[in-house]
Amino acid sequence: MDVMLGRAPELGRLVSYRGPERRRGSPDRWWRHALEAIDLGVCLLGGDGVLLYANSTARQQLNEHAPLQILDGQLLAPQLNDQTRLDNALADVQRGLRHLICLGRGAARLSLSVLPLQDGHGRQAQALLVLGKRNLCGELPMLAFAREHQLTAAEQQVLQSLCAGLQPQEIAQRHGVAISTVRTQIASVRAKTATESIRDLVAMVAQLPPMQGVLRVMELR
């Protein structure tokens, strides 16, 4: 899927965001804390393509090995064709258009959406960049899901394997158990989660809200 985002930056270091939310109790400051608590990469760009804010998940995803990187306070795609998509996306964002783009190839492939934001006077001021999930379900949401539905450790392991795309026979071989055991565990998970098929079960897990596995303590000044 191809649609666009960004602006050609120069090499350098990440510029940390120093916005007006440094005032104690400011709603903007609390929104920054909220974005740090979810396992979903989020960036805020100015109308000129300058990076205003990137949460910790985004900074982890946009590293030196990623098809999109944060350098000198801007977004840089190492590959020229990806950079072109980035440039076109930001240009379209200025016209109020939304886009979804996919950058890179193989395991490093990154999908992201680019959403236009407007100021209080209806003028295009910024763009919201939301990165695709790194995996179907993070460790913490999976653990919370297992606890909510009272899954055993073995059932949780089987569920994680299903979400990783493994077939029951592959799960049995990997864990050194009989296929009948895996099928019994899958049936138990489906009963506890009130799902009618493996597809419904995996879809249910895919819809879990992202949660950070590490509590990040931030200064509230």
C-alpha positions in Angstrom: 0.0 0.0 0.0 1.5 3.3 -0.9 0.5 6.9 -0.2 3.3 9.2 1.4 4.7 11.5 4.3 7.7 13.7 5.5 10.4 16.0 4.3 14.1 15.5 3.5 16.1 16.3 6.6 19.8 16.3 7.3 21.9 13.9 9.4 22.3 14.6 13.1 20.7 14.1 16.5 17.2 14.0 17.7 15.9 17.3 19.0 13.8 16.9 22.1 10.5 18.6 22.2 10.2 21.7 24.5 6.6 22.9 24.1 4.3 25.0 26.2 3.1 22.0 28.2 6.0 22.4 30.6 3.6 24.4 32.8 2.5 22.2 35.7 -1.0 20.8 35.2 -1.2 21.9 31.5 -3.6 19.6 29.5 -1.0 19.4 26.8 1.6 18.2 29.3 -0.8 15.4 30.4 -1.5 14.4 26.8 2.3 13.9 26.4 2.2 11.6 29.5 -0.7 9.7 28.0 1.1 9.1 24.7 4.1 7.7 26.6 1.8 5.1 28.3 0.7 3.4 25.1 2.7 1.0 22.9 2.0 2.9 19.7 4.4 5.2 17.9 3.1 8.7 17.6 4.9 11.8 16.1 3.7 15.4 15.8 5.1 17.4 12.8 5.0 21.1 12.2 3.8 22.4 8.9 7.4 22.8 7.7 8.1 19.1 8.4 10.0 19.7 11.6 9.5 17.1 14.3 7.8 18.7 17.3 7.3 15.6 19.4 7.9 11.8 19.2 6.9 9.5 22.0 9.3 6.8 23.3 7.7 4.0 21.2 8.2 6.1 18.0 11.8 6.8 19.0 12.5 3.1 19.4 10.9 2.2 16.1 12.6 5.0 14.1 16.1 3.9 14.9 19.2 3.7 12.6 18.0 0.4 11.1 14.4 1.6 10.3 13.2 2.7 6.8 12.2 6.0 8.5 14.5 7.7 11.0 14.6 10.8 13.3 17.6 12.9 12.6 18.2 16.6 13.5 14.6 17.0 14.5 13.2 15.8 11.2 12.2 12.6 9.6 14.6 11.0 7.1 14.0 7.9 4.9 17.4 6.5 3.8 16.0 5.2 0.5 15.3 7.8 -2.1 11.9 6.3 -3.2 10.7 6.2 0.4 11.9 9.8 0.9 9.9 10.8 -2.2 6.8 9.3 -0.6 7.5 11.3 2.6 7.9 14.6 0.8 4.7 14.0 -1.2 2.7 13.1 1.9 3.6 16.3 3.8 2.8 18.3 0.7 -0.7 16.7 0.6 -1.1 17.1 4.4 -0.9 20.8 3.8 -4.0 20.5 1.6 -5.8 18.6 4.3 -5.4 15.1 2.8 -4.9 11.9 4.8 -2.5 9.2 3.7 -1.2 5.7 4.5 2.2 4.7 3.3 4.5 1.7 3.6 8.2 2.1 3.7 11.1 -0.3 3.5 10.9 -4.0 2.7 10.8 -7.4 4.4 11.1 -7.5 8.2 11.9 -3.8 8.4 8.8 -2.8 6.5 7.0 0.1 8.3 3.4 1.2 7.7 2.3 4.6 9.0 -0.6 7.0 8.6 -0.3 10.8 8.1 -3.2 12.8 9.5 -3.6 16.6 8.9 -4.2 18.8 12.0 -5.5 22.3 11.9 -5.2 25.3 14.3 -8.1 27.1 15.9 -8.6 29.2 12.8 -9.0 26.3 10.4 -5.5 26.7 8.9 -3.2 23.7 8.4 -0.6 23.9 11.1 0.6 20.4 11.9 0.5 16.7 11.0 0.0 13.7 13.2 2.1 10.6 12.3 0.9 7.2 13.7 3.2 4.3 13.2 2.0 0.7 12.6 2.0 -1.7 15.5 5.3 -3.6 15.9 3.5 -6.9 16.5 0.0 -8.2 16.7 -0.2 -7.9 20.4 2.4 -6.7 22.9 3.6 -8.7 25.9 1.7 -6.7 28.5 -1.7 -6.6 26.7 -1.4 -10.4 26.1 -0.7 -11.0 29.8 -3.6 -8.8 30.8 -5.9 -10.6 28.4 -4.8 -14.0 29.7 -5.5 -12.9 33.3 -8.9 -11.3 32.3 -10.0 -14.6 30.8 -8.3 -16.9 33.4 -6.1 -18.6 30.9 -3.4 -21.1 32.1 0.2 -20.5 31.3 0.1 -23.2 28.6 -3.1 -21.7 27.1 -1.5 -18.3 27.0 1.6 -19.8 25.2 -0.7 -21.5 22.6 -2.5 -18.2 22.1 0.7 -16.4 21.6 1.8 -19.0 19.0 -1.5 -18.7 17.1 -1.1 -14.9 17.0 2.4 -15.4 15.6 0.8 -17.3 12.7 1.7 -20.9 13.7 -0.6 -23.7 12.9 -1.7 -26.2 15.7 0.7 -28.9 14.3 3.6 -26.5 14.3 2.8 -25.5 17.9 2.7 -29.1 19.0 6.1 -29.8 17.3 7.7 -26.7 18.7 6.6 -27.4 22.3 7.0 -31.2 22.1 3.4 -32.1 22.9 0.7 -34.1 21.1 -1.5 -32.3 18.6 -4.5 -33.4 20.6 -3.1 -31.5 23.6 -2.8 -28.3 21.6 -6.3 -28.7 20.1 -7.7 -29.2 23.7 -5.9 -26.1 24.8 -7.3 -24.1 21.8 -10.8 -25.3 22.6 -10.4 -24.2 26.2 -9.2 -20.8 25.2 -12.1 -20.4 22.8 -14.5 -21.4 25.5 -13.1 -19.0 28.0 -13.1 -16.1 25.5 -16.4 -17.0 23.9 -15.0 -17.1 20.4 -16.2 -19.4 17.7 -13.0 -20.0 15.7 -9.2 -19.4 15.8 -9.7 -16.6 13.4 -12.2 -14.8 15.7 -9.8 -15.4 18.6 -6.8 -13.9 16.8 -9.0 -11.0 15.7 -10.0 -10.4 19.3 -6.4 -10.2 20.4 -5.5 -7.9 17.5 -8.0 -5.4 18.7 -6.5 -5.1 22.2 -5.5 -1.6 23.1 -1.7 -1.1 23.1 0.0 -0.8 26.5 3.6 0.1 27.4 5.3 -2.7 29.4 7.4 -0.2 31.3 6.1 2.6 33.5 7.8 5.8 32.4 8.1 8.4 35.2 8.1 11.9 33.7 8.7 15.3 35.2 5.5 17.3 35.6 7.0 20.8 35.6 
